[in-house]
């Protein structure tokens, strides 16, 4: 959430930065400032009336003691007026504060100056590309065909038991999933991330804290009776570990990781773009999260990006890195890199990771702060990244590692699977 204190001093800058997203927020920001002004004026009046009421309360007793009952009764009447006026002011403060908070919740984060201009995914900037396709001489078939033929994934059974987008992984398919999860977690903990096994449901406060609510409310599965939400990513429960915390400067950065299933009510159910593992409603992912000092967050962003890149390189996958343009940037992000792997059979790029710096946008919602050596308290910066999301990684591995002998297993996964090829 944008800080109202920042908007007071930088409203024109905020309007200009949000234009990079294709959003004209001038009216909303002006309205936010009006509400903020009304809240501050009402608070000033309330404090003045409170001080007057306290002074009157002391005076009334003295007047009665000295026999000045008429003057005391006049002050009692004024005290009653102040009580009613203060009640009205408190209601005004509460109503305007609530309206201001609701309005601020609808404003997205300001894009970093590094964010390229553009309106959609076609305007994203390719900043890096790596690798070749193994076994290029073998004719590739789509992963959904080879997974079915090898009895690795049963899409129809998932459709029967739950619905489209909920596949069953079987045999070596389930083992492959487990191997990827173990590999990703092992690589994360090697470089200092603390592993968490997080809840798969979160409360409303957690959804608001990381910005999924109200922005992505329609994409989240909602357990209405308990008012809980199935997580769209481990980012939500892991980042919310630190909600309402005041850390010390020495605590930073805090590096956390976790594997969870993820649940998303993705739009679209038909066409080649959603075949097989290309788009699921439930999928597995290992997430990395960092709580950072503001002066270090962009350095840490590059480090997190490098971590995800290295995973793909160790898997031997051809991939590229995109810097998202303003029109494709997520609601909470100041800067995002997407990593995409190349699908040899589909001849297209598949997104497998987003690595983002939210600056203090989430921290403001979370009330996540740190205290420096001088005792000053400031908002932290938060970052997260997929390291990695499994479905499309597995799709690319099945497609790219096909040969006449079978599906080869990348060397780094063989210790986790106990085999080198699926025949």
Protein Blocks (a to p, Z undefined) as FASTA:
>chain_A
ZZfklmmmmmmmmmmmmmmnopafklmmmmmmmmmmmmmmmmmmmmmmmmmmmmmmmmmm
mmmmnopamlmmmmmmmmmmmmmmmmmmmmmmmmmmmmmmmmmmmpccdddfklccdjbf
klpccfbdedddehklbccddfklmmmmnomacfklmmmmnoghiacdehjlmmmmmmmm
mmmmmmmmmnopacddddfbdcfklmmmnopacklmmmpccdfknopacdfbfklmmmmm
mgoiacdfklpccddddddddddddehjedjklgcjlpcfbdcdddddddddfklmmmmm
mmmmmmmmmmmmmnopacddddddfklpcfklmbdcddddddfklopacdfbdcddekjm
mmmmnopacddfkopacdddddddddddfklmmmmmmmmmgcfkbccddfklmmmnopab
dZZ
